[in-house]
């Protein structure tokens, strides 16, 4: 059930977002790319991860041209009855340790440039170090770069 939820989330996140003014049958926007990122926090560290995003990371993303599309946490707690090997990184994700978000960029080139500038930002380095004073927050990050299909309401 969890893998079904995550599959639907990954495929449907963009549908839930506000549509653009382009016609529904128009070709996909060739340049714009989206990035789905899934964080698994270490035990009892999700609140610290939320605090870092809320107080610092989101502002730094915007500073470097990383468009915030949305943030979510899983609602399901119990593990799936039969784990799916290709979803292994997601099987342990739950409401107590998971953060899922989507960001957007005008192009793949802009994505690479924005992440480089973000990683090199002195404020980010300081915030990152400060957030780990009481232990490492994030156990695992899984991400996938995506491009909208021609029938997506968001491109």
C-alpha positions as CSV (number, residue, x, y, z in Angstrom):
1,X,0.0,0.0,0.0
2,X,2.9,2.4,0.8
3,X,4.5,1.8,-2.5
4,X,1.2,2.5,-4.3
5,X,0.9,5.7,-2.3
6,X,4.4,6.8,-3.2
7,X,4.0,5.8,-6.8
8,X,0.8,7.9,-7.0
9,X,2.5,10.8,-5.2
10,X,5.5,10.8,-7.5
11,X,3.3,10.6,-10.6
12,X,0.5,12.9,-9.3
13,X,2.3,15.7,-7.5
14,X,2.4,17.9,-10.6
15,X,-1.2,17.3,-11.4
16,X,-2.2,18.7,-8.0
17,X,-0.3,21.9,-8.6
18,X,-1.9,24.9,-10.3
19,X,-2.1,24.6,-14.1
20,X,-0.3,26.9,-16.4
21,X,-2.1,28.9,-19.1
22,X,-0.9,26.5,-21.9
23,X,-3.5,24.4,-23.6
24,X,-3.7,20.8,-22.2
25,X,-2.8,19.3,-25.6
26,X,0.3,21.5,-26.1
27,X,3.7,19.8,-26.2
28,X,5.7,19.6,-23.0
29,X,7.8,22.6,-22.1
30,X,11.1,21.4,-23.4
31,X,13.3,23.4,-21.1
32,X,11.6,23.3,-17.7
33,X,12.6,20.5,-15.4
34,X,11.2,19.4,-12.0
35,X,13.1,17.5,-9.3
36,X,11.3,15.1,-6.9
37,X,13.4,14.7,-3.6
38,X,12.6,12.3,-0.9
39,X,14.4,12.6,2.5
40,X,14.5,10.0,5.2
41,X,15.5,11.5,8.5
42,X,17.3,9.7,11.3
43,X,15.1,8.7,14.2
44,X,13.7,11.7,16.1
45,X,15.3,14.2,13.7
46,X,12.4,15.0,11.4
47,X,11.5,18.1,13.5
48,X,15.1,19.3,13.0
49,X,14.8,18.8,9.3
50,X,11.5,20.7,9.1
51,X,13.1,23.5,11.1
52,X,16.1,23.7,8.8
53,X,13.8,23.9,5.7
54,X,11.3,26.3,7.3
55,X,13.9,28.7,8.8
56,X,16.7,28.6,6.2
57,X,16.7,26.1,3.3
58,X,13.6,27.4,1.5
59,X,14.9,31.0,1.6
60,X,18.3,29.8,0.2
61,X,16.6,27.8,-2.5
62,X,14.8,30.9,-3.6
63,X,18.0,33.0,-3.5
64,X,19.6,30.5,-5.9
65,X,16.7,30.2,-8.3
66,X,15.3,27.0,-7.0
67,X,11.5,27.3,-7.4
68,X,9.5,25.7,-4.6
69,X,6.6,23.6,-5.9
70,X,5.5,21.8,-2.7
71,X,6.4,19.8,0.4
72,X,4.7,16.8,1.8
73,X,5.1,14.2,4.5
74,X,3.8,10.6,4.2
75,X,0.5,9.8,6.1
76,X,0.8,6.0,6.2
77,X,2.7,4.4,9.1
78,X,2.6,0.6,8.7
79,X,5.1,-1.0,6.4
80,X,3.8,-2.7,3.3
81,X,2.8,-6.4,3.4
82,X,5.2,-7.3,0.6
83,X,8.2,-4.9,0.1
84,X,9.0,-4.0,-3.5
85,X,12.8,-4.2,-4.1
86,X,12.9,-1.3,-6.5
87,X,11.2,0.9,-3.9
88,X,13.5,-0.2,-1.1
89,X,14.7,3.4,-0.4
90,X,11.0,4.3,0.2
91,X,9.7,1.3,2.1
92,X,10.8,2.7,5.5
93,X,9.5,6.2,4.8
94,X,6.7,7.2,7.1
95,X,5.1,10.2,8.9
96,X,7.8,10.1,11.6
97,X,10.8,10.3,9.3
98,X,9.8,11.4,5.8
99,X,9.9,14.6,3.8
100,X,9.0,14.7,0.1
101,X,9.3,17.8,-2.0
102,X,9.3,19.0,-5.6
103,X,11.3,22.0,-6.9
104,X,11.5,23.4,-10.5
105,X,14.0,25.0,-12.8
106,X,13.8,26.7,-16.2
107,X,16.2,24.1,-17.7
108,X,18.6,21.3,-16.8
109,X,21.5,23.8,-17.1
110,X,19.8,26.1,-14.7
111,X,19.2,23.2,-12.3
112,X,22.9,22.3,-12.2
113,X,23.9,25.9,-11.8
114,X,21.4,26.5,-9.0
115,X,22.4,23.4,-7.0
116,X,26.1,24.3,-7.4
117,X,25.5,27.8,-6.1
118,X,23.4,26.5,-3.3
119,X,26.0,23.9,-2.1
120,X,28.8,26.6,-2.3
121,X,26.7,29.2,-0.4
122,X,28.5,30.1,2.8
123,X,25.2,30.7,4.7
124,X,24.1,27.1,3.7
125,X,27.4,25.7,4.9
126,X,26.9,27.4,8.2
127,X,23.3,26.4,8.6
128,X,24.1,22.8,7.6
129,X,26.9,22.6,10.2
130,X,24.7,24.2,12.9
131,X,21.9,21.8,12.2
132,X,24.1,18.8,12.9
133,X,25.3,19.9,16.3
134,X,23.2,17.2,17.9
135,X,23.8,14.6,15.3
136,X,23.3,14.0,11.6
137,X,19.7,14.8,10.5
138,X,19.2,13.0,7.2
139,X,19.8,9.3,6.7
140,X,19.1,9.1,3.0
141,X,18.1,11.3,0.0
142,X,16.5,9.9,-3.1
143,X,15.8,12.2,-6.1
144,X,14.6,12.1,-9.6
145,X,14.8,14.8,-12.3
146,X,11.6,14.9,-14.3
147,X,10.1,16.7,-17.3
148,X,6.4,17.3,-17.8
149,X,4.6,15.3,-20.4
150,X,2.5,17.0,-23.1
151,X,-0.8,16.4,-21.2
152,X,0.4,17.6,-17.8
153,X,-1.5,20.7,-16.5
154,X,1.8,22.0,-15.2
155,X,4.8,22.4,-17.4
